[in-house]
Amino acid sequence: MPTFFASDFHLGTDARDTSLVRERKLVAWLDHCVAEGADAIYLVGDLFEFWFEWQQAVPRGYVRFLGKLAELTDRGLLVYVFTGNHDMWMHDYLEQETGVTLYREPVIHEIYGRRVLIGHGDGLGPGDRGYKRLKKVINAPWARWLYGRLHPNLAVQLAMYFSSKSRESQPSREVFLGPDREWLVAYSERKLREYPDLAYCIFGHRHLPIDYTLSDNKARYINLGEWLNAYTYLRMDPQQAELLSWQSAAPAPGNPTTNRARAPLPSVGPGR
């Protein structure tokens, strides 16, 4: 029974496909996970381009995705959701309405008898002190309370504007920068010294599929990539863990998915 991991869907913004088309592909992938007999599904942050929970409202849309999560957990499937830097303001809506288990920090789970470190990845590792300070401010209860005083129409519009500006300002990071410059590799190495029996360190955030063997020549740092363009995910079973690309066409409304092809990705960086 395999376990599946994916991250960085950024629902709410258009990329290679519109957000709605991407959402339909995501739902088709979740159905595929069930068809393969999924043991659990981990959604590792930045599910949405922006998310905020007012006392009586949540952002408009995403009904196919949220409904599918509720359907899966109603069947008894374990679905774990991690907050990312774009949706760190999740509170308890997804847990109460869809039945997922929500994490705001990295966790270590035992999967097939192996210890696996899982987290979104933002604010981890050396450097990036400005973002780390900003994250502490944004996560403060008073900051969440102040933002909640804004009308949802204005609050969502502001958040989407600044999110797009932030994305435009980021340099292209579509190549592996080497272990000395990849901060999540450095963080994984530090956690490996703390927990020598770690088998995998699995993160999102980086928007690049990476499978890199750490310094003990056994543990692997895996980055899940993204669903803005590449539609990558990780399939893990007792024998192996493999990065794949979801190539199913989005089903037309009312029609089942018929194409569930998947393609393995080449490894990035030395070691595999």
C-alpha positions in Angstrom: 0.0 0.0 0.0 1.9 3.1 -1.2 2.1 6.5 0.5 1.9 9.6 -1.6 3.4 13.1 -1.1 2.9 16.3 -3.1 3.1 20.1 -2.4 2.9 23.6 -3.8 -0.4 23.4 -5.8 -0.9 27.2 -5.3 -4.6 26.9 -6.1 -6.0 30.4 -6.8 -3.4 31.5 -9.2 -3.0 30.6 -12.9 0.3 29.2 -14.3 0.7 26.7 -17.2 -2.9 25.8 -16.6 -5.6 27.9 -15.0 -6.2 27.3 -11.3 -9.5 25.5 -12.1 -7.9 23.1 -14.5 -5.1 22.4 -12.0 -7.6 21.7 -9.3 -9.3 19.1 -11.5 -6.0 17.5 -12.2 -5.3 17.4 -8.5 -8.6 15.7 -7.8 -7.9 13.2 -10.5 -4.5 12.5 -8.9 -6.1 12.0 -5.5 -8.5 9.5 -7.1 -5.5 7.8 -8.6 -3.8 7.5 -5.2 -7.0 5.8 -3.9 -7.0 3.5 -6.9 -3.5 2.4 -6.1 -4.6 1.6 -2.5 -3.0 4.6 -0.8 -2.0 4.0 2.8 -1.8 7.8 3.5 -1.5 11.1 1.5 0.8 13.9 2.6 0.0 17.4 1.2 3.1 19.3 2.2 2.2 23.0 2.1 1.2 25.9 -0.2 -2.0 24.1 -1.2 -3.4 27.6 -1.9 -1.9 30.8 -3.2 -3.5 32.5 -0.2 -5.7 31.2 2.7 -7.2 33.0 5.6 -10.1 31.9 7.9 -12.4 34.6 9.2 -14.8 33.7 11.9 -17.7 33.2 9.4 -15.9 33.0 6.0 -13.1 31.4 4.1 -11.7 32.2 0.6 -14.1 31.5 -2.3 -13.5 28.4 -4.5 -11.7 25.1 -4.2 -14.9 23.1 -3.7 -13.7 20.2 -5.8 -10.5 19.8 -3.9 -12.0 20.4 -0.4 -14.9 18.0 -1.2 -12.5 15.3 -2.3 -10.5 15.7 0.9 -13.6 15.2 2.9 -14.6 12.2 0.8 -11.2 10.5 1.4 -11.1 11.1 5.1 -14.8 9.9 5.4 -13.5 6.6 3.9 -10.9 6.4 6.6 -7.9 7.4 4.5 -5.2 9.3 6.5 -4.6 12.7 4.9 -1.9 15.0 6.4 -1.8 18.7 5.5 1.1 21.0 6.2 0.9 24.8 6.2 3.2 26.6 3.8 4.4 30.2 3.5 1.4 31.0 1.3 -1.2 29.4 3.5 0.3 29.7 7.0 -2.9 31.3 8.3 -4.8 28.0 8.2 -6.6 27.5 11.6 -9.1 24.7 12.1 -11.4 24.9 9.1 -9.8 22.1 7.1 -9.5 19.8 10.1 -13.2 20.3 11.1 -14.7 20.3 7.7 -12.6 17.9 5.7 -11.1 15.7 8.5 -7.4 16.1 7.6 -4.7 16.3 10.2 -2.9 19.7 10.1 0.7 20.3 10.9 2.4 23.8 11.2 5.9 22.5 11.8 8.1 19.6 10.4 7.3 16.2 11.9 9.0 12.8 12.0 6.8 9.9 11.1 7.6 6.2 10.9 6.6 4.9 7.4 7.3 1.3 6.5 9.6 1.0 9.5 11.7 4.0 8.4 11.9 7.4 10.1 10.8 10.2 7.7 11.2 13.9 8.3 8.4 15.9 6.6 7.8 19.6 6.4 7.1 22.4 3.9 10.6 23.9 4.1 10.2 27.6 4.4 12.3 29.3 7.0 14.4 26.2 7.7 18.2 26.0 7.4 20.8 28.7 7.5 20.3 32.3 6.4 17.1 34.0 5.2 16.9 35.9 8.5 14.6 38.5 7.1 11.9 36.0 6.2 12.3 34.2 9.5 11.6 37.4 11.4 8.7 38.2 9.1 7.2 34.8 9.6 7.3 35.2 13.4 5.4 38.5 13.0 2.8 37.1 10.5 2.2 34.1 12.8 1.7 36.3 15.9 -1.9 36.1 17.2 -2.2 39.9 17.1 -1.2 40.0 13.4 -3.8 37.4 12.5 -6.4 39.3 14.5 -5.6 42.6 12.8 -5.8 41.1 9.3 -9.1 39.5 10.2 -10.6 43.1 10.7 -10.3 43.6 6.9 -13.2 42.8 4.7 -12.5 39.5 2.8 -12.8 41.2 -0.6 -10.0 43.6 0.3 -8.0 41.1 2.3 -7.8 38.5 -0.5 -7.1 41.2 -3.2 -4.2 42.6 -1.2 -2.8 39.2 -0.4 -2.9 38.1 -4.1 -1.3 41.3 -5.2 1.7 41.0 -2.9 2.0 37.3 -3.6 2.3 38.0 -7.3 4.8 40.7 -6.8 6.9 38.4 -4.6 6.8 35.7 -7.2 7.9 38.1 -9.9 10.9 39.3 -7.8 12.2 35.8 -7.2 15.2 34.8 -9.4 14.8 31.5 -11.4 15.8 28.6 -9.2 15.3 25.8 -11.6 18.7 24.2 -11.1 20.2 22.3 -8.2 22.6 24.8 -6.6 24.8 22.2 -4.9 24.8 21.1 -1.2 26.6 24.3 0.0 23.9 26.6 -1.4 20.7 24.4 -1.0 19.5 25.5 2.5 17.2 22.5 2.9 20.1 20.1 2.2 22.0 21.9 5.1 18.9 21.6 7.3 18.6 17.9 6.4 22.2 17.3 7.3 21.7 18.9 10.6 18.7 16.8 11.4 20.5 13.7 10.3 23.2 14.4 12.9 20.4 14.8 15.5 18.5 11.6 14.3 21.1 9.3 12.7 18.4 6.8 11.7 16.6 9.2 9.4 15.8 7.6 6.0 14.2 10.5 4.2 13.9 14.2 4.6 10.9 15.3 2.5 10.1 19.0 1.8 8.3 21.3 -0.7 8.7 25.0 -1.1 11.8 24.8 -3.4 9.7 24.3 -6.6 12.3 21.9 -8.0 12.1 18.1 -7.8 15.3 16.9 -6.1 16.5 13.5 -4.9 19.8 13.9 -3.2 21.7 11.4 -1.0 23.0 12.9 2.2 26.5 12.6 3.7 25.8 9.2 5.4 25.3 7.8 1.8 21.9 6.3 2.9 19.5 9.1 3.9 17.8 11.0 1.1 16.7 14.6 0.9 13.7 14.7 -1.5 12.0 17.9 -2.7 8.6 17.4 -4.1 8.7 20.1 -6.8 5.5 21.9 -7.7 2.2 21.8 -9.5 2.3 25.2 -11.2 4.0 23.6 -14.2 5.6 20.2 -13.6 2.9 18.4 -11.5 5.5 16.3 -9.6 4.8 14.0 -6.6 6.5 11.2 -4.6 5.3 7.7 -4.5 6.7 5.6 -1.6 6.2 1.9 -0.9 8.2 -0.6 1.3 10.7 -1.1 -1.5 11.4 2.3 -3.0 10.5 6.0 -3.1 10.2 7.5 -6.6 9.6 11.1 -7.9 7.0 11.0 -10.6 5.2 13.5 -12.8 1.4 13.4 -13.0 0.4 13.6 -16.7 -3.3 12.9 -16.5 -5.4 15.3 -18.5 -8.0 17.2 -16.5 -11.3 15.4 -16.8 -14.2 17.3 -18.4 -17.0 18.1 -16.0 -19.1 15.0 -15.4 -16.6 12.6 -17.1 -14.3 10.2 -15.3 -10.5 10.4 -15.7 -9.3 7.9 -18.2 -5.6 8.8 -18.6 -3.6 8.1 -15.5 -0.2 8.0 -17.0 2.8 8.9 -14.9 6.5 9.4 -15.8 9.5 9.0 -13.6 11.7 12.0 -13.2 15.5 12.0 -13.5 17.4 12.4 -10.2 18.7 15.9 -9.4 22.1 16.2 -7.8 24.6 13.4 -7.0 23.8 10.3 -5.2 21.0 8.7 -7.1 
